[in-house]
Amino acid sequence: MPQISVDYSSSLAGTFDRRELGLAINRLAEETIDAKPESCKTVFRPSEELVVGTVGAGDAQVFVEFQMFPGRAPEAKAALRDGVLAVVAQHVRPPAGHRLFTAVNIAEIDREGYRNATVEG
């Protein structure tokens, strides 16, 4: 654990290296919340449309969500949150004339309700 989701505006496709950003986020999780390397799983999902306010033209967003078990210190979660915003700023630049909104959410999931499995082929 953690499960990490990165939703990004499709207008950003090709402007950043998803694998490099994912590796940087996973390393940050290892450093700040003591996550095991093999437990960091990051998925990227392009979003076709972003509407901000009543105009919304030319805007882009990167939204990172961490889902993890409870028990991390508030200071560790704050370091993770701030670190994710910094890592995204290092790796993602908006196209000319666009505004880039970035956000991160750290959510704790119910340990009893979560199950996972690994299947090897």
C-alpha positions in Angstrom: 0.0 0.0 0.0 -0.4 2.9 -1.1 -2.6 2.9 -4.2 -1.8 6.0 -6.2 -3.9 7.5 -8.9 -2.8 10.4 -11.2 -5.6 12.0 -13.2 -4.3 14.4 -15.7 -5.8 16.5 -18.5 -5.4 14.9 -21.9 -4.0 18.1 -23.2 -0.9 17.3 -21.2 -0.3 14.0 -22.9 3.1 13.9 -24.5 4.3 16.9 -22.4 5.7 14.8 -19.5 7.1 11.3 -18.9 4.4 9.4 -16.9 6.9 6.7 -15.9 9.4 9.2 -14.6 6.7 11.0 -12.6 5.4 7.7 -11.3 8.8 6.6 -10.1 9.4 10.0 -8.5 6.1 9.8 -6.6 6.8 6.2 -5.5 10.3 7.2 -4.2 8.7 10.0 -2.3 6.2 7.6 -0.7 9.1 5.4 0.4 10.9 8.4 1.9 8.1 10.2 3.6 5.6 7.5 4.7 8.0 4.5 4.8 6.1 2.7 2.0 7.7 -0.5 0.7 8.9 -0.2 -2.9 6.9 -3.1 -4.1 3.7 -1.8 -2.5 3.7 1.6 -4.4 1.4 1.2 -7.4 0.7 4.3 -9.5 -1.8 4.4 -12.3 -2.3 7.3 -14.7 -5.7 8.2 -16.2 -6.1 10.9 -18.8 -9.2 13.2 -18.4 -10.8 14.4 -21.6 -12.4 17.5 -20.3 -11.7 20.1 -17.6 -14.0 23.0 -17.0 -12.9 25.7 -14.5 -15.4 28.5 -13.6 -17.5 29.8 -16.4 -14.7 30.1 -19.0 -12.3 27.2 -18.5 -10.6 27.4 -21.9 -7.0 26.4 -21.9 -6.9 24.9 -18.4 -5.2 21.7 -17.4 -5.0 19.7 -14.2 -3.0 17.0 -12.5 -4.7 15.5 -9.5 -2.9 12.9 -7.4 -4.7 10.7 -4.9 -3.1 8.4 -2.4 -5.1 5.7 -0.8 -3.4 4.1 2.1 -3.9 2.4 5.4 -4.3 4.6 8.5 -1.5 5.1 11.0 0.9 7.6 9.4 1.8 10.6 11.4 0.3 13.9 10.3 3.8 15.3 9.7 4.6 12.4 7.3 1.3 13.0 5.4 2.1 16.7 5.2 5.6 15.9 3.9 4.1 13.6 1.3 1.4 16.1 0.3 3.9 18.9 -0.1 6.5 16.7 -1.8 3.9 15.4 -4.4 3.1 19.0 -5.4 6.8 19.8 -5.8 7.4 16.6 -7.8 4.5 17.4 -10.1 5.8 20.9 -10.6 9.2 19.5 -11.6 7.8 17.1 -14.1 4.8 18.7 -15.6 4.6 22.0 -17.4 1.4 23.3 -19.0 1.4 24.0 -22.8 1.8 27.6 -23.8 -1.3 29.7 -22.9 -2.7 27.1 -20.5 -3.0 27.3 -16.7 -2.0 24.2 -14.7 -3.9 23.3 -11.6 -2.3 20.7 -9.3 -3.9 19.0 -6.3 -3.2 16.1 -4.0 -5.5 14.2 -1.7 -4.4 11.6 0.9 -7.2 9.3 1.9 -7.1 6.5 4.5 -8.9 3.3 3.5 -10.5 0.7 5.8 -8.0 -2.0 6.4 -10.7 -4.6 6.9 -12.5 -3.7 3.7 -9.5 -3.8 1.5 -8.2 -7.0 -0.3 -5.7 -7.5 -3.1 -4.3 -10.3 -5.0 -1.3 -10.9 -7.4 -1.6 -13.2 -10.4 1.5 -14.2 -12.3 1.3 -15.5 -15.8 
